[in-house]
Amino acid sequence: MGAEPFSSWQASSWQLWALLSAVFAALTAIFAKVGVENINPDLATFIRTIVVLISFALLLFATGQFVAPNTVSTKTWTFLVLSGLATGASWLCYFRALKLGPATLVAPIDKLSVVLVALFAFVFLGERPSATGWLGIALISAGAVLLVVRR
């Protein structure tokens, strides 16, 4: 996040959006844990997906951002379809894990995705975190392990 104070963040700041993503992801875990309590986790994922679909359709139409699908490139379609499939698989696994285990243990394991993103970005995108970045990634890994290891 750098040295800039919180008050100087702009609506276009990636740090602000990343922080909001973390807040909403945390709320997702809490709401989903309660919501999946008395329902099949696959059905719960389906209901959640419908809510997301409708929400984004309304957002796109309300803001005039909807474009004809044929204006989107094949490469973009391919990678967004792959991303959608990965999202669906992640949600299915996440809801099943929440159904079976405590949110306080499921969420940290799920957040190992941060570590995997760093590794995949290194291998496939050529991104090179700094030494401090790698230390942070290692600490995230260690923290997740410490949270889930039974004493």
C-alpha positions as CSV (number, residue, x, y, z in Angstrom):
1,M,0.0,0.0,0.0
2,G,3.0,2.3,0.2
3,A,3.5,5.3,2.4
4,E,0.4,7.2,1.2
5,P,-2.1,7.9,4.0
6,F,-5.5,6.2,3.9
7,S,-7.2,9.6,3.4
8,S,-5.4,10.2,0.1
9,W,-6.8,7.1,-1.6
10,Q,-8.8,7.7,-4.7
11,A,-11.7,5.8,-6.1
12,S,-9.4,4.6,-8.8
13,S,-6.8,3.3,-6.3
14,W,-6.2,-0.4,-6.7
15,Q,-5.3,-0.6,-3.0
16,L,-8.8,0.7,-2.0
17,W,-10.5,-1.8,-4.3
18,A,-8.3,-4.7,-3.0
19,L,-9.1,-3.7,0.6
20,L,-12.8,-3.6,-0.2
21,S,-12.5,-7.0,-1.9
22,A,-11.0,-8.5,1.3
23,V,-13.8,-7.0,3.4
24,F,-16.5,-8.4,1.1
25,A,-14.7,-11.8,0.9
26,A,-14.7,-11.9,4.7
27,L,-18.4,-11.1,4.7
28,T,-19.0,-13.8,2.1
29,A,-17.5,-16.4,4.3
30,I,-19.6,-15.4,7.3
31,F,-22.9,-15.1,5.3
32,A,-22.2,-18.3,3.4
33,K,-21.4,-20.3,6.5
34,V,-24.8,-19.3,7.9
35,G,-26.6,-19.7,4.6
36,V,-25.2,-23.1,3.8
37,E,-26.2,-24.5,7.2
38,N,-29.5,-26.2,6.1
39,I,-29.0,-26.5,2.3
40,N,-27.0,-28.5,-0.1
41,P,-23.8,-26.6,-0.8
42,D,-24.2,-27.0,-4.6
43,L,-27.7,-25.4,-4.4
44,A,-26.3,-22.7,-2.2
45,T,-23.6,-21.9,-4.8
46,F,-26.3,-21.9,-7.6
47,I,-28.4,-19.4,-5.6
48,R,-25.3,-17.2,-5.0
49,T,-24.4,-17.3,-8.6
50,I,-27.9,-16.2,-9.7
51,V,-27.6,-13.2,-7.3
52,V,-24.2,-12.3,-8.7
53,L,-25.4,-12.6,-12.3
54,I,-28.5,-10.4,-11.7
55,S,-26.5,-7.9,-9.7
56,F,-23.9,-7.4,-12.4
57,A,-26.5,-7.3,-15.2
58,L,-28.3,-4.5,-13.4
59,L,-25.0,-2.7,-12.8
60,L,-23.9,-2.9,-16.4
61,F,-27.3,-1.7,-17.8
62,A,-27.7,1.0,-15.2
63,T,-24.2,2.5,-15.9
64,G,-24.4,2.0,-19.7
65,Q,-21.4,-0.3,-19.7
66,F,-23.0,-3.3,-21.4
67,V,-21.6,-4.0,-24.8
68,A,-22.5,-6.5,-27.5
69,P,-20.8,-9.8,-26.8
70,N,-19.6,-10.0,-30.4
71,T,-17.3,-6.9,-29.8
72,V,-15.3,-8.9,-27.3
73,S,-12.1,-10.6,-28.7
74,T,-11.8,-14.4,-28.9
75,K,-8.8,-14.3,-26.6
76,T,-10.7,-12.3,-24.0
77,W,-13.7,-14.7,-24.3
78,T,-11.4,-17.7,-23.9
79,F,-9.7,-16.4,-20.8
80,L,-12.9,-15.1,-19.2
81,V,-14.6,-18.5,-19.8
82,L,-11.6,-20.2,-18.2
83,S,-11.8,-17.7,-15.3
84,G,-15.5,-18.3,-14.9
85,L,-15.0,-22.1,-14.8
86,A,-12.2,-21.7,-12.2
87,T,-14.5,-19.3,-10.2
88,G,-17.3,-21.9,-10.3
89,A,-15.0,-24.7,-9.2
90,S,-13.7,-22.5,-6.4
91,W,-17.1,-21.5,-5.2
92,L,-18.3,-25.2,-5.3
93,C,-15.3,-26.3,-3.2
94,Y,-15.6,-23.3,-0.9
95,F,-19.3,-23.8,-0.1
96,R,-18.7,-27.5,0.4
97,A,-15.8,-26.8,2.8
98,L,-17.9,-24.3,4.7
99,K,-20.7,-26.8,5.0
100,L,-18.3,-29.3,6.5
101,G,-15.9,-27.1,8.5
102,P,-15.6,-24.0,10.6
103,A,-15.3,-20.7,8.7
104,T,-12.3,-19.8,10.9
105,L,-10.4,-22.7,9.4
106,V,-11.9,-22.8,5.9
107,A,-11.1,-19.2,5.1
108,P,-7.4,-19.3,5.9
109,I,-6.9,-22.3,3.7
110,D,-8.9,-20.6,1.0
111,K,-6.6,-17.6,1.3
112,L,-3.7,-19.7,0.3
113,S,-4.9,-18.6,-3.1
114,V,-2.8,-15.5,-2.4
115,V,0.3,-17.7,-2.3
116,L,-0.8,-19.6,-5.4
117,V,-1.5,-16.4,-7.3
118,A,2.0,-15.2,-6.6
119,L,3.5,-18.5,-7.8
120,F,1.3,-18.7,-10.9
121,A,2.1,-15.0,-11.7
122,F,5.8,-15.8,-11.4
123,V,5.6,-18.8,-13.6
124,F,3.1,-17.8,-16.2
125,L,3.1,-14.0,-16.3
126,G,6.7,-13.3,-15.5
127,E,5.9,-11.2,-12.4
128,R,8.8,-10.9,-10.0
129,P,7.9,-10.0,-6.4
130,S,10.6,-8.3,-4.4
131,A,12.4,-10.1,-1.6
132,T,10.0,-8.4,0.9
133,G,7.1,-9.6,-1.3
134,W,8.3,-13.2,-1.2
135,L,8.7,-12.9,2.6
136,G,5.1,-11.7,2.9
137,I,4.0,-14.6,0.7
138,A,5.9,-17.0,2.9
139,L,4.4,-15.5,6.0
140,I,0.9,-15.9,4.5
141,S,1.7,-19.6,3.9
142,A,3.0,-20.0,7.4
143,G,0.0,-18.2,8.9
144,A,-2.5,-20.4,7.1
145,V,-0.7,-23.5,8.2
146,L,-0.5,-22.3,11.9
147,L,-4.2,-21.6,11.9
148,V,-5.3,-25.0,10.7
149,V,-2.7,-27.3,12.4
150,R,-4.4,-29.1,15.3
151,R,-2.5,-28.9,18.6
